[in-house]
Amino acid sequence: MARLELKNLRKSFQSVEVIHGVDLVVNDGSFTVFVGPSGCGKSTLLRMLAGLEDVTSGEVLLDGKRCDHLIPAARGMAMVFQSYALYPHMSVHENMRFGLVCQRLPKAEIEARIARAACILQIDHLLQRKPSQLSGGQSQRVAIGRAIVKEPKAFLFDEPLSNLDAELRVKMRSEIVALHRRLGSTMIYVTHDQVEAMTMADTIVVLHEGIIEQVGSPIELYARPRNRFVASFLGAPQMNMLAASAQGASPSGLRLAVDEGRGMIEASVTSGQTGAPGALTVGVRPEHLFPAERGLRAKVEASEILGAETIVHASLESGEKLVASLRGIHRAAEGELMAFTVDRRFVHVFDANGRALAPIRAWAEDYVAPRSSERHIA
């Protein structure tokens, strides 16, 4: 296990800077996920940790000791690549054995490590097969096994599930999380899939254009995004963003006009510096919109019935789009007018610079479903 620390880490390709002074601490034994859109620098940052990309400036410390000047093999980290990177002419056993032979480890220790990793990953029966005889999931297990046998201080995963089909990705997600629990090792996982980030991580690092936008637990980033980018990126479907203007403060928060003044929403946030009228943005997640007799009125454009939920795509009279995720089956016809209401606790408000206004109280408590023995208070 290991504690990683990044200090003012920068990376430039000639005159183009792609990583802009990243500061981050990855705690010992944590499962940390780097997430962000394509091109945000997450894989580049991971390769800098592994030693596959040079550091332009800054420091990488492993357990308090600087390691950014060391070659990859000397850093005590093992990387699992997106493409598996298995030697096609070697068997599974030989693929897992090769790196240990290069380290000149005793034969008995090599075999013991391979046997342990194969048992953990349940690939004992595949040891004599070649990569061409393996499925995608089996190949990924072998790639992970090749990292486990090195007994590294930290594991680095670079989008390891992106080549798998949807069903297998769900299964492999749970297997990697279970592996982390068994090994207790520090793991850093890179993905552009926010669902993977939310379901696997204990700490999420949201990257955008080479900078860290926010670091926190999945529920913290979902419930209290620091800015519009984080709010829009995390959550599927995306958060609705509506232009708004402040209409005054109340003990319970802030009153806001939306849909060009046709609708009114209350938010449980401090008024603070709200700026000029019209400079605010209201954010509401689709799952927090509920059908009602009165509220925000929108015309249905399309609906997607998924069984457990129905996704309704609508537009306000102002032309702004509104997406609602409704529990169960709702037969919303195209052109139908629907009214939606939202609880003030789940309304996010952003200023003209995209920064979130502070909530009146901790929101995370509101997002936790009550136990079956508790009475739900709306």
C-alpha positions as CSV (number, residue, x, y, z in Angstrom):
1,M,0.0,0.0,0.0
2,A,1.1,3.6,-0.6
3,R,0.3,7.2,-0.2
4,L,0.8,9.3,-3.4
5,E,1.3,13.0,-3.4
6,L,1.3,15.3,-6.5
7,K,2.8,18.7,-6.1
8,N,2.3,21.4,-8.7
9,L,2.5,18.8,-11.5
10,R,2.8,20.2,-15.0
11,K,3.1,18.6,-18.4
12,S,3.8,20.4,-21.7
13,F,4.2,19.1,-25.2
14,Q,6.5,21.7,-26.8
15,S,4.7,25.0,-26.2
16,V,1.3,23.5,-25.3
17,E,0.7,22.9,-21.6
18,V,-1.8,20.1,-21.0
19,I,-1.5,19.6,-17.2
20,H,-1.7,22.8,-15.3
21,G,-0.2,22.6,-11.9
22,V,-2.0,19.7,-10.3
23,D,-1.9,19.2,-6.5
24,L,-3.4,16.1,-5.2
25,V,-3.1,13.6,-2.3
26,V,-4.1,9.9,-2.9
27,N,-4.5,8.3,0.5
28,D,-3.1,4.9,1.4
29,G,-5.4,2.1,0.4
30,S,-7.9,4.3,-1.4
31,F,-9.7,3.6,-4.7
32,T,-9.4,6.9,-6.5
33,V,-10.9,7.5,-9.9
34,F,-9.8,10.2,-12.4
35,V,-12.8,11.1,-14.5
36,G,-13.4,13.7,-17.2
37,P,-14.2,14.1,-20.8
38,S,-11.9,12.9,-23.6
39,G,-8.8,15.2,-23.8
40,C,-9.0,16.5,-20.3
41,G,-5.5,15.0,-19.4
42,K,-6.5,12.1,-17.1
43,S,-4.5,9.4,-19.0
44,T,-1.6,11.8,-19.4
45,L,-1.6,12.3,-15.6
46,L,-1.7,8.6,-15.0
47,R,1.2,7.9,-17.4
48,M,3.2,10.6,-15.6
49,L,2.7,8.7,-12.3
50,A,3.8,5.5,-14.0
51,G,6.9,7.1,-15.5
52,L,5.7,6.6,-19.1
53,E,5.5,10.4,-19.6
54,D,8.2,12.8,-18.4
55,V,7.2,15.4,-15.8
56,T,7.8,18.9,-17.1
57,S,7.8,20.4,-13.6
58,G,6.5,19.5,-10.2
59,E,7.0,16.4,-8.0
60,V,5.5,12.9,-7.5
61,L,6.0,11.5,-4.0
62,L,5.3,7.9,-3.0
63,D,5.2,7.3,0.7
64,G,6.9,10.7,1.2
65,K,9.8,9.9,-1.2
66,R,10.2,11.6,-4.6
67,C,9.9,9.1,-7.4
68,D,9.3,11.2,-10.6
69,H,13.0,10.8,-11.5
70,L,13.0,7.0,-11.4
71,I,12.4,4.6,-14.3
72,P,9.0,2.9,-14.4
73,A,10.2,-0.4,-13.1
74,A,11.7,1.3,-10.0
75,R,8.6,3.2,-8.9
76,G,6.8,0.3,-7.2
77,M,3.6,0.8,-9.3
78,A,1.9,-1.6,-11.8
79,M,-0.2,-0.4,-14.7
80,V,-3.1,-2.1,-16.4
81,F,-3.6,-0.8,-19.9
82,Q,-6.8,-0.4,-22.0
83,S,-5.5,-2.7,-24.7
84,Y,-4.5,-5.6,-22.2
85,A,-1.0,-5.6,-23.8
86,L,-0.5,-9.4,-23.5
87,Y,2.3,-11.1,-25.4
88,P,0.4,-13.2,-28.1
89,H,3.1,-15.9,-28.4
90,M,3.1,-16.6,-24.6
91,S,0.7,-18.6,-22.5
92,V,-1.2,-16.9,-19.6
93,H,1.3,-18.4,-17.2
94,E,4.2,-17.1,-19.2
95,N,2.7,-13.6,-19.5
96,M,2.4,-13.4,-15.7
97,R,5.8,-14.9,-15.2
98,F,7.8,-12.7,-17.6
99,G,8.1,-9.6,-15.5
100,L,9.1,-11.6,-12.4
101,V,11.9,-13.4,-14.4
102,C,13.2,-10.0,-15.5
103,Q,13.4,-9.1,-11.8
104,R,15.5,-12.3,-11.2
105,L,13.2,-13.5,-8.4
106,P,13.6,-17.1,-7.2
107,K,11.5,-19.7,-9.2
108,A,9.6,-20.8,-6.1
109,E,8.5,-17.3,-5.3
110,I,7.5,-16.7,-8.9
111,E,5.3,-19.7,-8.9
112,A,3.8,-18.9,-5.6
113,R,2.9,-15.4,-6.7
114,I,1.3,-16.6,-10.0
115,A,-0.7,-19.3,-8.1
116,R,-2.0,-16.7,-5.6
117,A,-3.0,-14.2,-8.3
118,A,-4.6,-16.9,-10.4
119,C,-6.6,-18.0,-7.4
120,I,-7.7,-14.4,-6.6
121,L,-8.8,-13.8,-10.2
122,Q,-10.2,-17.3,-10.8
123,I,-8.1,-18.0,-13.8
124,D,-6.3,-21.2,-12.6
125,H,-7.8,-23.1,-15.5
126,L,-6.6,-20.6,-18.1
127,L,-2.8,-20.7,-17.3
128,Q,-1.9,-22.8,-20.3
129,R,-4.0,-20.9,-22.9
130,K,-2.7,-18.3,-25.3
131,P,-4.3,-14.8,-25.4
132,S,-6.0,-15.7,-28.7
133,Q,-8.0,-18.3,-26.8
134,L,-9.3,-15.9,-24.2
135,S,-12.5,-13.8,-24.2
136,G,-12.3,-10.0,-23.4
137,G,-13.1,-10.5,-19.8
138,Q,-10.5,-13.3,-19.4
139,S,-7.9,-11.2,-21.1
140,Q,-8.6,-8.3,-18.7
141,R,-8.2,-10.7,-15.7
142,V,-4.9,-11.8,-17.0
143,A,-3.7,-8.2,-17.5
144,I,-4.7,-7.5,-13.9
145,G,-3.0,-10.7,-12.7
146,R,0.2,-9.6,-14.4
147,A,0.0,-6.5,-12.3
148,I,-0.9,-8.3,-9.0
149,V,2.1,-10.7,-9.2
150,K,4.5,-7.7,-9.1
151,E,3.1,-6.9,-5.6
152,P,3.2,-3.1,-6.3
153,K,2.6,-0.3,-3.8
154,A,0.0,1.1,-6.1
155,F,-2.1,-0.1,-9.1
156,L,-2.8,2.2,-12.1
157,F,-5.8,1.4,-14.3
158,D,-6.1,3.2,-17.7
159,E,-9.7,2.7,-18.9
160,P,-9.4,-1.1,-18.6
161,L,-13.1,-1.8,-19.4
162,S,-13.6,0.3,-22.4
163,N,-13.1,-2.6,-24.9
164,L,-15.7,-4.8,-23.2
165,D,-19.4,-5.1,-23.9
166,A,-21.9,-3.4,-21.6
167,E,-22.9,-6.5,-19.6
168,L,-19.3,-7.6,-19.1
169,R,-18.3,-4.1,-18.0
170,V,-20.9,-4.2,-15.2
171,K,-19.5,-7.6,-14.0
172,M,-15.9,-6.5,-14.3
173,R,-16.6,-3.3,-12.3
174,S,-17.8,-5.3,-9.3
175,E,-14.9,-7.7,-9.7
176,I,-12.3,-4.9,-9.6
177,V,-14.0,-3.3,-6.5
178,A,-14.0,-6.7,-4.8
179,L,-10.3,-7.1,-5.7
180,H,-9.5,-3.8,-4.1
181,R,-11.3,-4.9,-0.9
182,R,-9.3,-8.2,-0.8
183,L,-5.9,-6.6,-1.5
184,G,-6.4,-3.3,0.3
185,S,-4.0,-1.7,-2.1
186,T,-3.9,1.9,-3.4
187,M,-5.6,2.0,-6.8
188,I,-6.0,4.9,-9.3
189,Y,-8.5,4.2,-12.0
190,V,-8.9,6.4,-15.1
191,T,-12.3,6.5,-17.0
192,H,-14.4,8.9,-19.0
193,D,-17.5,7.0,-17.9
194,Q,-19.1,8.8,-14.9
195,V,-21.2,5.7,-14.0
196,E,-17.9,3.8,-13.4
197,A,-16.6,6.6,-11.3
198,M,-19.8,6.8,-9.2
199,T,-20.1,3.1,-8.6
200,M,-16.4,2.2,-8.0
201,A,-14.6,5.1,-6.3
202,D,-14.3,6.1,-2.7
203,T,-12.7,9.3,-4.0
204,I,-13.4,11.0,-7.4
205,V,-11.1,13.5,-9.0
206,V,-12.9,15.5,-11.8
207,L,-10.5,16.8,-14.4
208,H,-11.3,19.4,-17.1
209,E,-8.7,20.8,-19.6
210,G,-5.8,19.8,-17.4
211,I,-7.0,21.1,-14.1
212,I,-8.8,19.5,-11.1
213,E,-12.3,20.9,-10.8
214,Q,-13.3,19.0,-7.7
215,V,-12.1,16.1,-5.4
216,G,-14.5,14.3,-3.1
217,S,-16.6,11.2,-2.4
218,P,-19.2,10.2,-5.1
219,I,-22.2,11.4,-3.0
220,E,-20.4,14.7,-2.2
221,L,-19.8,15.5,-5.9
222,Y,-23.3,14.4,-6.8
223,A,-25.0,16.3,-4.0
224,R,-22.8,19.4,-3.8
225,P,-21.0,20.1,-7.1
226,R,-18.6,23.0,-6.8
227,N,-19.4,24.5,-10.2
228,R,-21.5,24.0,-13.4
229,F,-19.0,21.7,-15.1
230,V,-19.0,19.2,-12.3
231,A,-22.8,19.4,-11.9
232,S,-23.3,18.8,-15.6
233,F,-20.7,16.1,-16.0
234,L,-21.8,13.8,-13.1
235,G,-25.3,12.4,-13.5
236,A,-27.2,10.7,-16.3
237,P,-29.2,12.2,-17.8
238,Q,-27.4,15.5,-17.4
239,M,-28.6,18.1,-14.9
240,N,-31.1,20.7,-16.4
241,M,-29.6,24.2,-16.5
242,L,-32.1,27.1,-16.6
243,A,-31.4,30.8,-16.7
244,A,-32.8,32.5,-13.6
245,S,-33.0,35.8,-11.7
246,A,-33.2,36.3,-8.0
247,Q,-36.6,37.5,-6.7
248,G,-35.7,37.8,-3.0
249,A,-34.5,35.8,0.0
250,S,-36.6,33.9,2.5
251,P,-35.8,32.0,5.7
252,S,-35.7,28.8,3.7
253,G,-33.5,30.1,1.0
254,L,-33.7,32.0,-2.3
255,R,-36.7,32.6,-4.6
256,L,-35.8,32.5,-8.3
257,A,-37.8,33.3,-11.5
258,V,-37.2,30.9,-14.4
259,D,-38.6,30.4,-17.9
260,E,-38.4,34.1,-18.5
261,G,-40.4,34.9,-15.4
262,R,-43.2,32.4,-16.1
263,G,-42.1,30.0,-13.3
264,M,-40.9,30.3,-9.8
265,I,-38.5,28.0,-7.9
266,E,-37.2,28.1,-4.4
267,A,-33.7,27.0,-3.5
268,S,-32.3,26.1,-0.1
269,V,-29.1,28.2,-0.7
270,T,-27.7,31.4,0.8
271,S,-28.4,34.5,-1.2
272,G,-24.8,35.8,-1.1
273,Q,-23.7,37.8,-4.0
274,T,-26.3,36.9,-6.6
275,G,-25.0,39.4,-9.1
276,A,-27.1,41.2,-11.8
277,P,-30.7,39.9,-12.5
278,G,-30.6,37.1,-15.0
279,A,-27.0,36.3,-14.2
280,L,-27.9,33.2,-12.2
281,T,-28.4,29.6,-13.4
282,V,-30.7,27.1,-11.7
283,G,-29.6,23.4,-11.9
284,V,-32.1,20.6,-11.3
285,R,-31.3,16.9,-11.8
286,P,-33.9,15.0,-14.0
287,E,-34.6,12.6,-11.2
288,H,-35.7,15.4,-8.9
289,L,-38.5,16.7,-11.1
290,F,-41.9,15.3,-10.3
291,P,-45.3,15.6,-12.2
292,A,-47.7,18.0,-10.5
293,E,-50.9,19.9,-11.2
294,R,-49.0,23.2,-10.9
295,G,-45.3,24.1,-11.4
296,L,-43.0,24.5,-14.3
297,R,-45.0,24.0,-17.5
298,A,-43.3,22.3,-20.4
299,K,-44.4,20.7,-23.7
300,V,-43.4,17.1,-24.2
301,E,-41.2,16.5,-27.2
302,A,-40.4,12.8,-26.7
303,S,-40.4,10.1,-24.0
304,E,-38.3,7.0,-23.5
305,I,-40.0,4.2,-21.5
306,L,-37.2,2.1,-19.9
307,G,-39.4,0.0,-17.7
308,A,-38.2,1.1,-14.2
309,E,-38.2,4.7,-15.3
310,T,-39.4,7.0,-18.1
311,I,-37.2,9.8,-19.5
312,V,-39.4,12.7,-20.6
313,H,-37.8,15.3,-23.0
314,A,-39.7,18.6,-22.9
315,S,-39.2,22.3,-23.6
316,L,-40.3,25.4,-21.6
317,E,-42.1,28.2,-23.3
318,S,-38.7,30.1,-23.3
319,G,-37.3,27.3,-25.6
320,E,-35.1,25.9,-22.8
321,K,-34.9,22.1,-22.7
322,L,-36.1,20.2,-19.7
323,V,-35.4,16.5,-19.1
324,A,-37.3,14.6,-16.3
325,S,-36.6,11.1,-15.1
326,L,-39.8,9.7,-13.7
327,R,-40.2,6.5,-11.7
328,G,-42.1,3.8,-13.5
329,I,-44.0,4.0,-16.7
330,H,-45.5,7.3,-17.8
331,R,-47.3,7.6,-21.2
332,A,-46.4,11.2,-22.0
333,A,-47.7,12.0,-25.5
334,E,-45.8,14.3,-27.8
335,G,-47.1,17.8,-27.6
336,E,-48.7,17.2,-24.2
337,L,-48.3,20.0,-21.6
338,M,-46.9,18.7,-18.3
339,A,-46.2,20.6,-15.0
340,F,-43.2,19.7,-12.8
341,T,-42.3,20.6,-9.3
342,V,-39.0,20.2,-7.4
343,D,-38.1,20.1,-3.7
344,R,-36.0,23.2,-2.8
345,R,-33.4,21.0,-1.1
346,F,-32.4,19.6,-4.5
347,V,-32.1,22.9,-6.4
348,H,-28.6,24.0,-7.3
349,V,-27.8,27.7,-8.0
350,F,-24.7,28.9,-9.9
351,D,-23.5,32.5,-10.2
352,A,-22.4,34.2,-13.4
353,N,-19.0,32.6,-13.2
354,G,-20.4,29.1,-12.8
355,R,-19.6,28.8,-9.1
356,A,-22.3,27.1,-6.9
357,L,-23.9,29.1,-4.2
358,A,-23.5,27.6,-0.7
359,P,-26.4,25.5,0.7
360,I,-28.1,26.5,3.9
361,R,-27.4,23.1,5.4
362,A,-25.6,19.9,4.5
363,W,-27.3,18.5,1.4
364,A,-25.8,15.0,1.6
365,E,-28.3,14.1,4.3
366,D,-31.2,14.8,1.9
367,Y,-29.9,12.4,-0.7
368,V,-29.8,9.4,1.6
369,A,-32.9,7.3,1.3
370,P,-34.6,6.5,4.6
371,R,-34.4,3.0,6.0
372,S,-37.6,0.9,5.8
373,S,-38.2,1.5,9.5
374,E,-38.0,5.2,9.1
375,R,-40.8,7.5,8.0
376,H,-39.9,9.5,5.0
377,I,-40.4,13.3,5.5
378,A,-40.8,15.2,2.2
